[in-house]
Amino acid sequence: MPRLYPTSWRTQLKIFEIFGCTYIRKKGSHHILRCPKAKRAVVIPEYDEIDIDIIKSNMQTAGMSRETYFELMARI
């Protein structure tokens, strides 16, 4: 299994939108998305490099597996 690497907020936004999350709003420098299976919103901050811990937390919130993440990453 490949390693997770920090990516830009634009890349993360594309990945979660392809996964099926819908863009709700932007509050300050944070983008709020709603995922169909999630109990709470996915928050993507506007950082040049989003830390791996934030990526993992958002993946867990959305119910996204690592395999799915890397498949979507390859599509971008």
VMD Tcl script that draws the C-alpha trace (Angstrom):
set ca {
  {0.00 0.00 0.00}
  {1.46 3.41 -0.94}
  {2.10 6.09 1.65}
  {-0.16 9.06 2.15}
  {1.51 12.35 1.30}
  {0.44 15.92 2.06}
  {-1.45 17.48 -0.85}
  {-2.95 20.86 -1.61}
  {-6.47 21.78 -0.60}
  {-7.55 21.90 -4.25}
  {-6.52 18.27 -4.72}
  {-8.39 17.22 -1.59}
  {-11.50 19.11 -2.71}
  {-11.45 17.30 -6.08}
  {-10.96 13.88 -4.46}
  {-13.89 14.29 -2.07}
  {-16.17 15.72 -4.76}
  {-15.42 12.77 -7.05}
  {-16.13 10.47 -4.09}
  {-19.64 11.89 -3.92}
  {-19.44 14.68 -1.37}
  {-21.29 17.89 -2.17}
  {-19.88 21.35 -1.60}
  {-21.99 23.20 0.98}
  {-20.19 26.45 1.76}
  {-16.95 28.19 2.57}
  {-16.44 29.71 6.01}
  {-13.28 31.78 6.28}
  {-10.51 29.63 4.85}
  {-12.34 26.31 5.32}
  {-14.45 24.47 2.76}
  {-17.39 22.49 4.13}
  {-18.61 19.38 2.29}
  {-21.44 16.97 3.06}
  {-20.95 13.29 2.30}
  {-23.91 10.89 1.94}
  {-22.72 8.37 4.57}
  {-21.12 10.86 6.98}
  {-22.67 11.89 10.28}
  {-20.83 15.20 10.22}
  {-19.37 17.51 7.61}
  {-15.95 17.11 6.00}
  {-13.84 20.24 6.49}
  {-10.98 21.03 4.11}
  {-8.78 23.97 5.14}
  {-7.08 26.14 2.51}
  {-3.50 25.07 3.25}
  {-0.78 24.71 0.63}
  {-0.08 21.27 2.12}
  {-2.78 19.55 4.13}
  {-1.28 17.36 6.86}
  {-1.71 13.59 6.69}
  {-3.65 13.56 9.98}
  {-6.30 15.89 8.49}
  {-6.53 13.74 5.36}
  {-6.97 10.57 7.44}
  {-9.61 12.22 9.61}
  {-11.57 13.40 6.57}
  {-11.31 9.95 4.99}
  {-12.66 8.34 8.16}
  {-15.49 10.87 8.40}
  {-16.53 10.26 4.77}
  {-16.15 6.47 5.04}
  {-13.45 6.36 2.38}
  {-10.95 3.49 2.34}
  {-7.27 3.94 1.50}
  {-7.73 1.91 -1.68}
  {-10.51 4.22 -2.83}
  {-8.43 7.28 -1.95}
  {-5.53 6.12 -4.12}
  {-7.88 5.17 -6.99}
  {-9.38 8.66 -6.92}
  {-5.92 10.23 -6.63}
  {-4.88 8.39 -9.80}
  {-7.91 9.80 -11.67}
  {-6.92 13.41 -11.00}
}
mol new
graphics top color blue
foreach p $ca { graphics top sphere $p radius 0.5 }
foreach p [lrange $ca 0 end-1] q [lrange $ca 1 end] { graphics top cylinder $p $q radius 0.2 }
display resetview
